[in-house]
Amino acid sequence: MLDLARLRALHAVSVHGTVGAAATALGYTPSAVSQQIAKLERETRTTLLERRGRGVALTEEALHLADTARQLMAIMERAETELEERRGVPAGRLTIAAFASAARGLLPGALAELARRHPALDARMSEIDPHLSIDLVAKGAVDVAVVHDWDIAPLPTPPGVEQAVIGDDFCDLVVPEGHRLAGRTSVRRAELKDERWITQPPGLVCHEWLVRTLREAGCEPDIAHQAEENPTLVALVAAGLGIALVPRLGRGPIPDGAVTVRLDPVPVRRLYALWRAGAARRPAITETVRVLRARWAE
């Protein structure tokens, strides 16, 4: 009989792409995941992983087995959901994926409240980009994801995934003290021509929103510096190196040397909680979503 824990390890590698990423998602060490798959190879007398450069790739037999593991995990999820629903108490392990500023600005308080209210619930969070976490929810690798979208990039929710709005996160223009726009009550987008920008790297939603929005306003953005973390963007602005558009969530206090200015109309990104439809009745998920929305409202 195949061991479910070993199948879960193989499934995690198929979803996350590497042994290291699978280990992080499962809360194991990479060596522990490798050992689980090695035992599964001996049990099945089948080669499941092949070396590809510095990484590994699943063989065709492994892909078949990983799909079987996905189906078994879905059955287990339904059973756990029904049992937890009968008890009516949030319990068991719950994995949460959240993008960086939500992981910093929203999840700490929410996780602490869940731990305080529900000691039988083992909620665990990983910081993951929204585009990746949506797929992880759909594949059953993550229970709940906190994601966001912008008006130019609506959230692509795949079949079998449900969502709830957490709230709207407003964005401010951050400029150096002494800048020509500092002290203004508001600034129109067309006034941002010829500015040096500090923004996130290409491929991230914030970057794409900035480029597309400014082009629509007749401005071609001059991007001087790029950084993923919002506090880093603000620090670069405070050093007088450019201006940035920064969401309020998880931004932290504005340091000396920088000020915020309202951009008109105000850019808004909307936060959502996502979960699989098959687990929608699970008390752990409904309570987690409730706490996230309540913490946001506070």
C-alpha positions, -999 to 999 in steps of 0.1 A, spaced: 0 0 0 13 34 -10 21 58 19 0 90 18 28 112 33 51 101 5 25 108 -21 20 142 -5 57 150 -9 57 140 -45 26 161 -51 43 191 -34 73 188 -57 50 186 -88 32 218 -77 61 239 -64 87 228 -90 116 220 -67 124 199 -37 133 230 -17 101 248 -24 81 217 -16 99 213 17 91 250 26 54 244 18 52 212 38 72 225 67 99 199 62 136 200 54 146 194 17 164 162 28 132 149 45 113 154 12 140 137 -8 139 108 16 102 105 13 104 104 -25 133 79 -24 112 56 -3 83 60 -27 106 51 -56 116 19 -38 79 11 -30 68 16 -66 101 3 -82 99 34 -104 122 63 -110 102 94 -101 127 123 -102 154 130 -128 183 154 -125 180 185 -148 210 208 -143 208 220 -107 172 209 -103 149 179 -108 121 170 -131 93 145 -126 92 115 -149 61 106 -168 53 79 -142 58 105 -115 33 129 -131 7 102 -132 13 93 -96 12 130 -86 -22 133 -102 -34 103 -83 -20 119 -51 -40 151 -59 -72 131 -62 -65 113 -29 -57 146 -11 -90 160 -24 -108 130 -9 -90 135 24 -98 172 23 -135 164 20 -134 139 48 -115 164 71 -140 192 61 -170 170 70 -155 160 103 -145 195 113 -179 208 102 -196 182 125 -175 194 154 -182 230 145 -147 241 158 -118 253 137 -91 227 140 -62 211 122 -35 226 100 -44 255 78 -19 268 52 -22 305 42 -4 322 13 -1 360 14 17 386 -7 44 406 9 27 437 22 -3 417 35 21 393 52 36 423 69 6 445 75 -24 422 79 -15 386 87 4 391 120 -26 404 138 -50 379 121 -28 349 129 -24 360 165 -61 363 169 -67 329 154 -42 313 177 -58 330 207 -93 321 199 -88 286 184 -59 267 201 -68 236 181 -61 254 148 -26 253 135 -25 282 110 7 286 90 16 314 66 40 316 37 48 348 17 40 341 -19 33 363 -49 -5 365 -58 -1 350 -93 15 319 -78 -7 315 -48 -39 315 -69 -26 284 -87 -15 268 -54 -50 271 -40 -65 256 -71 -41 227 -70 -48 221 -33 -13 230 -21 -25 260 0 -58 263 19 -63 300 18 -46 328 -2 -46 365 4 -42 382 -30 -49 415 -47 -58 430 -80 -59 464 -97 -84 479 -121 -61 471 -151 -55 436 -139 -87 419 -126 -82 388 -105 -83 356 -126 -101 331 -104 -99 296 -118 -129 271 -116 -134 255 -83 -120 285 -63 -142 308 -43 -133 343 -31 -144 371 -7 -134 407 -7 -113 417 23 -111 454 16 -96 482 -5 -60 494 -1 -54 530 -12 -21 541 -27 -2 574 -22 24 592 -42 56 594 -21 80 622 -29 111 637 -13 108 667 10 114 698 -11 101 682 -42 80 704 -65 49 683 -56 55 682 -18 29 702 1 3 698 -26 -31 685 -15 -35 664 -46 -18 658 -80 -33 648 -113 -16 620 -132 -9 642 -162 14 663 -139 39 634 -134 57 639 -167 95 639 -166 97 624 -131 122 598 -121 104 567 -107 112 541 -82 90 510 -86 88 473 -83 104 451 -111 86 443 -143 61 414 -140 47 426 -108 12 441 -108 23 474 -92 49 479 -120 25 471 -148 -2 494 -133 23 524 -131 36 520 -166 2 515 -183 -15 543 -163 11 569 -170 12 560 -207 -26 565 -208 -20 599 -192 5 608 -219 36 601 -198 64 576 -205 78 567 -171 115 571 -165 122 542 -141 155 548 -123 154 522 -95 135 490 -88 129 471 -56 103 446 -45 97 457 -9 76 489 -3 98 501 27 128 499 3 109 521 -22 101 546 5 137 547 17 150 554 -18 125 582 -21 136 597 12 172 597 -2 160 620 -30 164 594 -58 129 597 -73 92 593 -65 71 562 -60 35 551 -58 32 530 -27 1 512 -12 -6 520 25 -9 483 36 23 472 53 41 504 42 52 515 77 59 550 89 71 575 63 107 584 72 122 619 74 130 631 39 98 619 23 61 630 23 29 615 8 7 633 -17 -28 623 -28 -29 612 -65 -62 621 -81 -80 598 -89 -66 577 -60 -52 543 -71 -68 514 -53 -60 477 -52 -86 453 -38 -77 424 -14 -94 390 -16 -93 358 3 -94 327 -19 -101 290 -10 -112 259 -28 -150 254 -32 -147 219 -18 -135 232 15 -158 261 18 -178 246 47 -146 240 67 -149 261 100 -111 268 99 -115 285 65 -148 304 73 -133 317 106 -100 327 89 -118 347 63 -140 363 90 -110 373 110 -91 387 80 -121 409 70 -127 420 106 -90 429 111 -91 449 79 -122 468 90 -105 477 122 
